[in-house]
Amino acid sequence: MIKFYNRKSKEYQVEKVAGNLAIKWIYGSRLVGKGLLHFLIKRRIASKLYGLYCSLPVSRKR
């Protein structure tokens, strides 16, 4: 989840995002997560593969 300040309503709000636990792990861990971030996740192919996965019926929550 991402916490942000809504200037229109003048309050903090929380937005749900896909892969919340993975994002917290990657940015929260010092060595392994940061290494994956720089060598694997920041690449265009990772983004394309994740986009394809999200398009599949299997990835949709019921």
C-alpha positions in Angstrom: 0.0 0.0 0.0 1.2 3.5 -0.7 0.4 6.3 1.7 0.0 9.7 0.0 -1.4 13.1 0.9 -4.5 14.2 -1.0 -4.3 18.0 -1.4 -7.9 18.3 -2.4 -9.4 16.5 0.7 -6.4 17.6 2.8 -5.9 14.2 4.4 -3.7 11.2 4.0 -5.0 8.2 2.0 -3.8 4.7 1.3 -3.7 3.2 -2.2 -3.6 -0.5 -2.7 -0.9 -1.6 -5.2 -0.1 -4.9 -6.9 2.8 -6.8 -5.3 2.7 -4.8 -2.1 4.8 -7.4 -0.1 7.3 -7.8 -2.9 7.8 -4.0 -3.1 8.3 -3.7 0.7 10.8 -6.5 0.6 12.8 -5.1 -2.3 13.0 -1.6 -0.9 13.3 -2.7 2.7 16.1 -5.2 2.4 19.6 -3.9 2.1 21.6 -6.5 0.1 19.4 -9.0 -1.7 16.4 -6.8 -2.5 18.5 -3.9 -3.7 20.6 -6.3 -5.8 17.4 -7.7 -7.5 16.1 -4.1 -8.0 19.2 -3.0 -9.9 20.0 -6.2 -11.8 16.6 -7.6 -12.6 13.6 -5.6 -11.8 14.6 -2.3 -13.4 14.9 -3.9 -16.8 12.3 -3.6 -19.5 11.8 -7.3 -19.8 10.7 -7.6 -16.2 8.1 -5.0 -16.7 6.8 -6.7 -19.9 6.7 -10.1 -18.2 4.8 -8.7 -15.2 2.3 -6.9 -17.5 1.7 -10.2 -19.4 1.1 -12.0 -16.1 -1.4 -9.4 -14.9 -3.3 -9.8 -18.2 -3.8 -13.5 -17.6 -7.1 -14.7 -16.2 -5.1 -16.7 -13.6 -3.8 -13.5 -12.0 -7.2 -12.0 -11.4 -8.6 -12.2 -7.9 -12.1 -13.6 -7.5 
